[in-house]
Structure formats: C-alpha cells, structure tokens
Amino acid sequence: MPNEASIKTIRSKTPESAAMVDNARRAMAITAALNRLTFNDADEVRALFSELIGKKVDDSFLLIPPFYTAGGEEIRVGHNVFVNQNCTFYDLGGLDIADDVMIGPNVNIITTSHPLDPSQRRATTLGKPIVIERNVWIAAGATIIGGVTIGENSVVAAGSVVTKSVPPNTLAGGNPARIIRSIACGARS
C-alpha cells in the first residue's frame, strides 16, 4: 500500500481542483479525437496518446481505440506496450506501465478514489499510484485499484478486481483478487 506521502489529495474549490478539471477537459478533447481512429491508424493513435501523456511513446506502443481517461499527464509507458480496446485509465495518483506489458480489452486502471466518510466524499479526491512492472499481462475486464503494484511477469486473470499488490511471477484472480499460483518463467523468445 502507498505511504501517506505518495497519496495525492485534492480538495474541491481549490486551484488544484480547478487544474484537475481543466486537465480532464483537455484529456476528453484528445481522447475524443483518438476514439475516431481505427486499428489501421496506429501512427496517429501514437501521436495523440503522446500528446495526451505529454511525452512521445515508443513506436512499438499499440493502443486500439476506444480509450478513456480523465487526465493522462501522470501516465508513463515503456516499450512494447499493448492496450486493447475500451480501456479506462484514471491516472491522478500516477500510473507507471513498464516494458512488454499487455492490457486486455475493457480493463480499468483507476488511481483515483474518494474518502469513505460521506461528509468528505464530494469534497476530496484521492490519487494513489499504480505500478505495472515488466512483462505483465492484465486480462480482459480486470480492474486495478490505486495503491498497488503488479509484479514482473505476473498475470491478472480476466474479470479480477485487484485491491492489493501482486508479487512477481504469480497468477492472481478473483474479486477481490488473490494469489492463485506461481508462474514458472522460462526463457523468452
């Protein structure tokens, strides 16, 4: 779990909340343009995604639209990353995606949450970081919640809800996700 220093707290009606809303507007405009593209427009998708995150993505990056986010500036992606269609990334807390990661369709990666206390829910937005390490596969329909790390070479099973970190070289699944077994890692081709 993240320590208190790594949790971003934004209170409503502050300059930080106004900046968050402006960034969401910017992201919605870019993703609207991105979502008009097709699989055959990979170069244009990369260009718009690079604009969204504020840094150029590698030519090996592949994203199949549609894609949704309420930010984008806190997303960092490595080389040879694949994002299938209909994914949502809320990145307020920071989202790091390492090299060789595969993300299946309908995956939600959500760093953003709100306090449990009903009196604070609408007044505060919280961002907890998510780290997806090298060579991870997140299967279709999984949801990753803020404050977790998915360890190198791990697999998150389809439909899982990950609320706690997943160690390297493991298969995790269920709701909430739990460790199912270790994964034997052989030589990569």
Contacts in CASP RR format, 6 or more apart in sequence:
PFRMAT RR
TARGET T0000
AUTHOR 0000-0000-0000
METHOD contacts of the structure
MODEL  1
MPNEASIKTIRSKTPESAAMVDNARRAMAITAALNRLTFNDADEVRALFS
ELIGKKVDDSFLLIPPFYTAGGEEIRVGHNVFVNQNCTFYDLGGLDIADD
VMIGPNVNIITTSHPLDPSQRRATTLGKPIVIERNVWIAAGATIIGGVTI
GENSVVAAGSVVTKSVPPNTLAGGNPARIIRSIACGARS
1 147 0 8 1.000
1 148 0 8 1.000
1 164 0 8 1.000
1 165 0 8 1.000
2 128 0 8 1.000
2 129 0 8 1.000
2 146 0 8 1.000
2 147 0 8 1.000
6 128 0 8 1.000
6 129 0 8 1.000
6 147 0 8 1.000
7 93 0 8 1.000
7 126 0 8 1.000
7 127 0 8 1.000
7 128 0 8 1.000
8 92 0 8 1.000
8 93 0 8 1.000
8 94 0 8 1.000
8 126 0 8 1.000
8 127 0 8 1.000
8 128 0 8 1.000
9 124 0 8 1.000
9 125 0 8 1.000
9 126 0 8 1.000
9 127 0 8 1.000
10 16 0 8 1.000
10 17 0 8 1.000
10 20 0 8 1.000
10 92 0 8 1.000
10 124 0 8 1.000
10 125 0 8 1.000
10 126 0 8 1.000
10 127 0 8 1.000
11 17 0 8 1.000
11 123 0 8 1.000
11 124 0 8 1.000
12 122 0 8 1.000
12 123 0 8 1.000
12 124 0 8 1.000
12 125 0 8 1.000
17 125 0 8 1.000
20 92 0 8 1.000
20 125 0 8 1.000
23 70 0 8 1.000
23 71 0 8 1.000
23 72 0 8 1.000
23 73 0 8 1.000
24 70 0 8 1.000
24 71 0 8 1.000
26 71 0 8 1.000
27 52 0 8 1.000
27 69 0 8 1.000
27 70 0 8 1.000
27 71 0 8 1.000
27 72 0 8 1.000
28 70 0 8 1.000
30 48 0 8 1.000
30 51 0 8 1.000
30 52 0 8 1.000
31 52 0 8 1.000
31 66 0 8 1.000
31 67 0 8 1.000
31 68 0 8 1.000
31 69 0 8 1.000
33 48 0 8 1.000
34 45 0 8 1.000
34 48 0 8 1.000
34 49 0 8 1.000
34 52 0 8 1.000
34 63 0 8 1.000
34 65 0 8 1.000
34 66 0 8 1.000
34 67 0 8 1.000
35 65 0 8 1.000
35 66 0 8 1.000
35 67 0 8 1.000
36 65 0 8 1.000
37 44 0 8 1.000
37 45 0 8 1.000
37 48 0 8 1.000
37 65 0 8 1.000
38 65 0 8 1.000
39 64 0 8 1.000
42 62 0 8 1.000
45 62 0 8 1.000
45 63 0 8 1.000
45 65 0 8 1.000
46 57 0 8 1.000
46 59 0 8 1.000
46 61 0 8 1.000
46 63 0 8 1.000
49 57 0 8 1.000
49 61 0 8 1.000
49 63 0 8 1.000
49 67 0 8 1.000
50 56 0 8 1.000
50 57 0 8 1.000
52 69 0 8 1.000
52 71 0 8 1.000
52 72 0 8 1.000
52 73 0 8 1.000
52 75 0 8 1.000
53 72 0 8 1.000
53 73 0 8 1.000
53 75 0 8 1.000
53 76 0 8 1.000
53 77 0 8 1.000
54 72 0 8 1.000
54 73 0 8 1.000
55 76 0 8 1.000
57 77 0 8 1.000
57 78 0 8 1.000
57 81 0 8 1.000
58 77 0 8 1.000
58 78 0 8 1.000
58 79 0 8 1.000
58 80 0 8 1.000
58 81 0 8 1.000
60 79 0 8 1.000
60 80 0 8 1.000
60 81 0 8 1.000
61 77 0 8 1.000
61 78 0 8 1.000
61 79 0 8 1.000
61 80 0 8 1.000
61 81 0 8 1.000
62 81 0 8 1.000
62 82 0 8 1.000
62 83 0 8 1.000
63 82 0 8 1.000
63 83 0 8 1.000
64 83 0 8 1.000
64 84 0 8 1.000
64 85 0 8 1.000
65 85 0 8 1.000
66 85 0 8 1.000
66 86 0 8 1.000
67 83 0 8 1.000
67 85 0 8 1.000
67 86 0 8 1.000
67 87 0 8 1.000
67 88 0 8 1.000
67 89 0 8 1.000
68 87 0 8 1.000
68 88 0 8 1.000
68 89 0 8 1.000
69 75 0 8 1.000
69 88 0 8 1.000
69 89 0 8 1.000
69 90 0 8 1.000
69 91 0 8 1.000
70 90 0 8 1.000
70 92 0 8 1.000
70 112 0 8 1.000
71 90 0 8 1.000
71 91 0 8 1.000
71 92 0 8 1.000
72 89 0 8 1.000
72 91 0 8 1.000
73 91 0 8 1.000
74 91 0 8 1.000
74 92 0 8 1.000
74 93 0 8 1.000
74 94 0 8 1.000
74 95 0 8 1.000
74 111 0 8 1.000
75 89 0 8 1.000
75 91 0 8 1.000
75 94 0 8 1.000
75 95 0 8 1.000
75 97 0 8 1.000
76 94 0 8 1.000
76 95 0 8 1.000
76 96 0 8 1.000
76 97 0 8 1.000
77 97 0 8 1.000
77 101 0 8 1.000
78 97 0 8 1.000
78 98 0 8 1.000
78 99 0 8 1.000
78 101 0 8 1.000
79 99 0 8 1.000
79 100 0 8 1.000
80 99 0 8 1.000
80 100 0 8 1.000
81 97 0 8 1.000
81 99 0 8 1.000
81 100 0 8 1.000
81 101 0 8 1.000
81 102 0 8 1.000
81 103 0 8 1.000
82 101 0 8 1.000
82 102 0 8 1.000
82 103 0 8 1.000
82 104 0 8 1.000
83 103 0 8 1.000
83 104 0 8 1.000
84 103 0 8 1.000
84 104 0 8 1.000
84 105 0 8 1.000
84 106 0 8 1.000
84 107 0 8 1.000
84 140 0 8 1.000
85 105 0 8 1.000
85 106 0 8 1.000
86 105 0 8 1.000
86 106 0 8 1.000
87 103 0 8 1.000
87 104 0 8 1.000
87 105 0 8 1.000
87 106 0 8 1.000
87 107 0 8 1.000
87 108 0 8 1.000
87 109 0 8 1.000
88 107 0 8 1.000
88 108 0 8 1.000
88 109 0 8 1.000
88 110 0 8 1.000
89 95 0 8 1.000
89 109 0 8 1.000
89 110 0 8 1.000
90 109 0 8 1.000
90 110 0 8 1.000
90 111 0 8 1.000
90 112 0 8 1.000
91 109 0 8 1.000
91 111 0 8 1.000
92 111 0 8 1.000
92 112 0 8 1.000
92 125 0 8 1.000
92 127 0 8 1.000
93 111 0 8 1.000
93 112 0 8 1.000
93 127 0 8 1.000
93 128 0 8 1.000
93 129 0 8 1.000
93 130 0 8 1.000
93 146 0 8 1.000
94 111 0 8 1.000
94 127 0 8 1.000
94 129 0 8 1.000
94 130 0 8 1.000
95 109 0 8 1.000
95 111 0 8 1.000
95 129 0 8 1.000
95 130 0 8 1.000
95 132 0 8 1.000
96 129 0 8 1.000
96 130 0 8 1.000
96 131 0 8 1.000
96 132 0 8 1.000
97 103 0 8 1.000
97 132 0 8 1.000
98 131 0 8 1.000
98 132 0 8 1.000
98 133 0 8 1.000
98 134 0 8 1.000
98 135 0 8 1.000
98 136 0 8 1.000
98 152 0 8 1.000
99 134 0 8 1.000
99 135 0 8 1.000
100 134 0 8 1.000
100 135 0 8 1.000
101 132 0 8 1.000
101 134 0 8 1.000
101 135 0 8 1.000
101 136 0 8 1.000
101 137 0 8 1.000
101 138 0 8 1.000
102 136 0 8 1.000
102 137 0 8 1.000
102 138 0 8 1.000
103 109 0 8 1.000
103 138 0 8 1.000
104 137 0 8 1.000
104 138 0 8 1.000
104 139 0 8 1.000
104 140 0 8 1.000
104 141 0 8 1.000
104 142 0 8 1.000
105 140 0 8 1.000
105 141 0 8 1.000
106 140 0 8 1.000
106 141 0 8 1.000
107 138 0 8 1.000
107 140 0 8 1.000
107 141 0 8 1.000
107 142 0 8 1.000
107 143 0 8 1.000
107 144 0 8 1.000
108 141 0 8 1.000
108 142 0 8 1.000
108 143 0 8 1.000
108 144 0 8 1.000
109 130 0 8 1.000
109 132 0 8 1.000
109 138 0 8 1.000
109 143 0 8 1.000
109 144 0 8 1.000
110 143 0 8 1.000
110 144 0 8 1.000
110 145 0 8 1.000
110 146 0 8 1.000
111 127 0 8 1.000
111 128 0 8 1.000
111 129 0 8 1.000
111 130 0 8 1.000
111 146 0 8 1.000
111 147 0 8 1.000
112 125 0 8 1.000
112 126 0 8 1.000
112 127 0 8 1.000
112 146 0 8 1.000
113 125 0 8 1.000
113 126 0 8 1.000
113 127 0 8 1.000
113 128 0 8 1.000
113 145 0 8 1.000
113 146 0 8 1.000
114 120 0 8 1.000
114 121 0 8 1.000
114 122 0 8 1.000
114 124 0 8 1.000
114 125 0 8 1.000
114 126 0 8 1.000
115 121 0 8 1.000
115 124 0 8 1.000
115 126 0 8 1.000
127 146 0 8 1.000
128 146 0 8 1.000
128 147 0 8 1.000
129 146 0 8 1.000
129 147 0 8 1.000
130 144 0 8 1.000
130 146 0 8 1.000
130 147 0 8 1.000
130 148 0 8 1.000
130 149 0 8 1.000
130 150 0 8 1.000
131 148 0 8 1.000
131 149 0 8 1.000
131 150 0 8 1.000
131 151 0 8 1.000
132 138 0 8 1.000
132 144 0 8 1.000
132 149 0 8 1.000
132 150 0 8 1.000
132 151 0 8 1.000
133 149 0 8 1.000
133 150 0 8 1.000
133 151 0 8 1.000
133 152 0 8 1.000
133 154 0 8 1.000
133 168 0 8 1.000
134 152 0 8 1.000
134 153 0 8 1.000
135 152 0 8 1.000
135 153 0 8 1.000
135 188 0 8 1.000
136 150 0 8 1.000
136 151 0 8 1.000
136 152 0 8 1.000
136 153 0 8 1.000
136 154 0 8 1.000
136 155 0 8 1.000
136 156 0 8 1.000
137 154 0 8 1.000
137 155 0 8 1.000
137 156 0 8 1.000
138 144 0 8 1.000
138 150 0 8 1.000
138 155 0 8 1.000
138 156 0 8 1.000
139 155 0 8 1.000
139 156 0 8 1.000
139 157 0 8 1.000
139 158 0 8 1.000
139 159 0 8 1.000
139 160 0 8 1.000
140 158 0 8 1.000
140 159 0 8 1.000
141 158 0 8 1.000
141 159 0 8 1.000
142 156 0 8 1.000
142 157 0 8 1.000
142 158 0 8 1.000
142 159 0 8 1.000
142 160 0 8 1.000
142 161 0 8 1.000
142 162 0 8 1.000
143 159 0 8 1.000
143 160 0 8 1.000
143 161 0 8 1.000
143 162 0 8 1.000
144 150 0 8 1.000
144 156 0 8 1.000
144 162 0 8 1.000
145 161 0 8 1.000
145 162 0 8 1.000
145 163 0 8 1.000
147 165 0 8 1.000
148 162 0 8 1.000
148 163 0 8 1.000
148 164 0 8 1.000
148 165 0 8 1.000
148 166 0 8 1.000
149 165 0 8 1.000
149 166 0 8 1.000
150 156 0 8 1.000
150 162 0 8 1.000
150 165 0 8 1.000
150 166 0 8 1.000
151 165 0 8 1.000
151 166 0 8 1.000
151 167 0 8 1.000
151 168 0 8 1.000
151 169 0 8 1.000
151 170 0 8 1.000
152 168 0 8 1.000
152 169 0 8 1.000
153 168 0 8 1.000
153 169 0 8 1.000
153 183 0 8 1.000
153 185 0 8 1.000
154 166 0 8 1.000
154 167 0 8 1.000
154 168 0 8 1.000
154 169 0 8 1.000
154 170 0 8 1.000
154 171 0 8 1.000
154 172 0 8 1.000
154 183 0 8 1.000
155 170 0 8 1.000
155 171 0 8 1.000
155 172 0 8 1.000
155 183 0 8 1.000
156 162 0 8 1.000
156 166 0 8 1.000
156 172 0 8 1.000
156 173 0 8 1.000
156 177 0 8 1.000
157 171 0 8 1.000
157 172 0 8 1.000
157 173 0 8 1.000
157 174 0 8 1.000
157 177 0 8 1.000
157 180 0 8 1.000
159 173 0 8 1.000
159 174 0 8 1.000
159 175 0 8 1.000
160 172 0 8 1.000
160 173 0 8 1.000
160 174 0 8 1.000
160 175 0 8 1.000
160 177 0 8 1.000
161 174 0 8 1.000
161 175 0 8 1.000
161 176 0 8 1.000
161 177 0 8 1.000
162 172 0 8 1.000
162 173 0 8 1.000
162 176 0 8 1.000
162 177 0 8 1.000
163 176 0 8 1.000
163 177 0 8 1.000
164 176 0 8 1.000
164 177 0 8 1.000
166 172 0 8 1.000
166 177 0 8 1.000
166 179 0 8 1.000
167 179 0 8 1.000
169 182 0 8 1.000
169 183 0 8 1.000
169 184 0 8 1.000
169 185 0 8 1.000
170 179 0 8 1.000
170 180 0 8 1.000
170 181 0 8 1.000
170 182 0 8 1.000
170 183 0 8 1.000
171 179 0 8 1.000
171 180 0 8 1.000
171 181 0 8 1.000
171 182 0 8 1.000
171 183 0 8 1.000
172 178 0 8 1.000
172 179 0 8 1.000
172 180 0 8 1.000
173 180 0 8 1.000
END
